[in-house]
Amino acid sequence: MATAEAAPPATPAAVPVTLNVNGKSHALALDPRTTLLDALREHLDLTGSKKGCDHGQCGACTVLVDGRRILSCLTLAAAVRGPVTTIEGLAQNGNLHPMQQAFIDHDAFQCGYCTPGQIMSAVACVREGHVRSDDEIREYMSGNLCRCAAYPNILAAIKDAAPRMLDKA
Amino acid sequence: MRPFAYAHVNDAAEAVKAGGTFLAGGTTLLDLMKLDVMRPERVVDINDLSREFSAIAYGPQGLRLGALAHMAEAARHPDVVREFPVIAQSLSLAASGQLRNMATLGGNVLQRTRCTYFRDTSWSRCNKRDPGSGCAALEGVNRKHAVLGTSPNCIATYAGDFAQSLIALDAAVELAGPSGARRMAFADLHVAPGDDPSVETVLRPGELITGFIVPALPFARRSLYLKIRDRQSYEFALASAAVALDLDGGTVRQARIALGGVATKPWRAREAEAALRGKALDESSARAAAEAAFAGAVTHGGNDYKPELGKRTLVRALLQAKALEV
């Protein structure tokens, strides 16, 4: 696996990457090492998605690709095929998404750093149908850590938003 | 992260020709590249192979799982849930909702160990990372390390769950490679650390997993995956058991048993299976089977508790499987 240190390779050639984010298409030329998270934050100025652990352990970077929740920190931007939805793309016509409103109503955060990832994950969790019991919500939200431990209020927010999301669908 | 050349391919023929490290879900690869543990010079994105290799199909012959199917898709597939609950459970009890949407089945079985000394390059001794350098875990913090299939060179635990269900059900794995396609028993894919822990599978350079075949096994409806861990969710196993039981009343015609969290590779517990054959399944016969499964366990201090935890896990899994209404 690890071998003796070779001469450091030159900076790799940029690869063309087209990202469709929140309904808008962006043509970028990126170092192939660029993760989707870094592309969003550093190249598209969409800083809502947060860099927590940067190793797929905390969930702060959660976004939707093709409507499915994924971790943008462990995804190469060049490997993204489908349309991306970030926290910035949830509100419609100036109206907060029901999940965003529920997080406010239930005080479902303290410092707020994990919140965009929590909300994206919660939206997907409802769409997946994993909101049939408190335990099921906890299980399917376990990939989003909250160091402030706002978990009881996050649970309450998801239970509150779920029927209103499903009414709209 | 070190620089690498990136290429994406459209089909298996292009992939095996491309040469390099395959990228599917990336949940292991990107993580370990950021840690500087894996240092590929060429990354070959095989996600477009999902057109060819992501189907999940069930029929009289059994179950076929495309290697590019995501964990979440297989975990919720109605045929998998109904006919092979141990597979569905091994997948849904692993990782998180996001990771299960990303990780593919092929990548899942090839995930690397969570051994802290392997993952942290500030430790110079790791035979898996740097062959011949030694093993810091032998006398280090080894609470989560393996007790079965170890060698004096490596005690890193195989971290996956899905592989245990495959090995218990006598699955086969299909490969594409530079010299053509081949198929082998899944049990032959992984190798124990032995003299060279950096070699984890028998995959040849350029070879790619394209699918898994699970033979039809009607009694697999009486199967389950029991996973014991430090947290209730989103955590690797300290001990786990994949079991399937063919019962005649309370007597075992056949048992299939694999153990996770305790071994250096996906571990089939054939001694335990043999101990149960023809026996009435109760706490005492289950315990005897568990003793047989761990007869060869070797511990290193921090993991002294693991054989007992592993035995209790297996006993509970067997008794729970017996009680299933199928």
Interface residues (C-beta under 8 A of the other chain):
Chain A: M1 A2 T3 P8 P9 A10 T11 P12 A13 V15 D31 P32 R33 T35 D54 H55 G56 G59 T62 R68 R69 I70 L71 C73 L74 T75 L76 A78 A79 R81 S121 A124 C125 E128 H130 R138 E139 Y140 M141 S142 G143 N144
Chain B: M1 R2 P3 F4 A5 Y6 H8 L23 G26 T27 L30 D31 K34 L35 V37 M38 R39 E41 V43 D45 N47 D48 A72 A95 S96 G97 Q98 L99 N101 M102 T121 K128 R129 D130 P131 S198 S233 Y234
